Every structure is written in C-alpha cells, then in structure tokens.
C-alpha cells in the first residue's frame, strides 16, 4: 500500500460528505475542500469541518486522473481533483448547508449508499 493513501477511518483523516475526498482534518481546516470550498467555506472554520466532513467512511479509491476513470464516473467523482476518495461516507448535512448548495446550483447526491446512481 502506498504511503500517501490514508488508512480507512484514521483518527486524523476525514471525508467530505459532499465529494468524499479523504484528507487530514488539519488540511480541511487550513485549506478547505479542494472540490467544495467555493460553497462550503471550510477553511478556517473547525465548526464547518465538523459538520461537513465525517470520520465515518468506508473504502478508498485512489484517482490520478478522475476525468479518464470509469471508477470515477461510476462514483460520480469525474471532474474532481486527483486524490483518495471514500466509497461511502456517513453523515447528514444541516439544512442551511443544503440550501447554500442549492443556491449555488450544486446538486447533492448522498455518499452513504442511499442514492442510486441514476446517471449510468
């Protein structure tokens, strides 16, 4: 296993509930989510990081080129930055975050396995 792949459910790693990227909690606090920062505003907000990321996730997909990967397409990750993504992420977003996403034109697809992949 490559050293840059976080171990599943590491105490120091969290997964974004929206895009499922797995990063150290400090990265989310310092830099935000590389895919969702424009509407989540995680950088500098430990409270938002706690609400919009989860320590409860399963599986891991390492993507070097999400735009060319059938796995990325299947998991709805195409268009995101390269990185390590969880297969499933447990957690529920608060209504105000869901409203912000809707206002930004972002369609939320739960990453907990409850949504059927309708795009394929």
C-alpha positions in Angstrom: 0.0 0.0 0.0 1.4 3.4 -1.0 2.3 5.7 1.9 0.2 8.6 0.6 -3.1 6.7 0.9 -4.7 7.3 4.2 -5.7 4.2 6.2 -9.5 3.7 6.4 -11.1 5.6 9.3 -7.8 7.0 10.5 -8.4 9.2 13.6 -6.7 12.1 11.8 -8.5 11.8 8.5 -12.0 12.8 7.5 -14.0 12.5 4.3 -16.0 15.4 2.8 -19.7 14.4 3.0 -20.3 16.0 -0.4 -17.4 14.9 -2.7 -16.0 12.1 -0.4 -12.3 13.2 -0.7 -10.3 11.9 2.3 -7.8 14.3 3.8 -6.3 15.1 7.2 -8.6 17.1 9.4 -5.9 19.8 9.5 -6.0 20.1 5.7 -9.7 20.8 5.8 -9.3 23.4 8.5 -6.3 25.1 6.9 -7.2 24.9 3.2 -10.8 23.6 3.0 -12.1 21.0 0.5 -10.4 21.2 -2.9 -13.7 20.3 -4.6 -16.3 22.0 -2.5 -14.6 25.0 -0.9 -16.5 27.6 -3.1 -19.7 26.9 -1.3 -18.7 25.1 1.9 -16.2 27.6 3.3 -14.4 25.1 5.5 -11.0 26.9 5.5 -10.5 28.5 8.9 -13.7 27.0 10.3 -13.3 24.0 12.5 -17.1 24.1 13.2 -17.9 23.8 9.5 -15.3 21.0 9.1 -17.0 19.0 11.8 -20.4 19.5 10.2 -19.5 18.9 6.5 -16.9 16.1 6.9 -17.1 12.8 8.5 -14.7 10.4 10.3 -17.0 7.5 9.4 -16.3 6.4 5.9 -15.5 3.1 4.1 -13.4 2.0 1.2 -10.9 4.0 -0.7 -10.4 4.9 -4.3 -7.1 6.4 -5.4 -7.7 8.6 -8.5 -4.8 10.0 -10.5 -6.9 11.2 -13.4 -10.6 11.4 -12.4 -11.7 12.6 -15.9 -10.4 9.4 -17.6 -11.5 6.8 -15.0 -14.6 4.7 -15.3 -14.5 4.2 -11.5 -14.6 8.0 -11.0 -17.6 8.2 -13.4 -19.3 5.3 -11.5 -18.7 7.0 -8.1 -19.6 10.5 -9.5 -16.1 11.7 -9.0 -15.2 12.8 -12.5 -14.4 16.5 -12.6 -12.9 16.4 -9.1 -9.2 16.8 -8.2 -6.9 13.8 -8.1 -6.8 12.2 -4.7 -8.1 9.5 -2.4 -11.9 9.2 -2.1 -14.1 7.2 0.1 -16.6 4.7 -1.4 -19.2 5.6 1.2 -19.4 8.5 3.7 -21.8 8.6 6.7 -23.2 11.9 7.8 -26.0 14.3 7.2 -25.7 17.9 6.2 -27.6 20.6 8.0 -30.4 22.3 6.2 -28.5 25.6 5.8 -25.7 23.8 4.0 -28.1 22.1 1.7 -29.8 25.4 1.0 -26.4 27.0 0.2 -25.6 24.2 -2.2 -29.0 24.6 -3.9 -28.4 28.4 -4.1 -25.0 27.7 -5.7 -26.6 25.3 -8.3 -24.9 22.3 -6.8 -26.9 19.0 -6.9 -26.3 17.0 -3.7 -26.1 13.2 -4.1 -25.7 11.5 -0.7 -22.5 9.4 -0.5 -23.8 7.0 2.1 -25.1 4.5 -0.4 -28.7 5.6 -0.1 -28.8 7.2 -3.6 -29.0 5.1 -6.7 -26.5 6.0 -9.4 -29.1 7.4 -11.9 -26.5 8.9 -14.3 -25.3 5.5 -15.6 
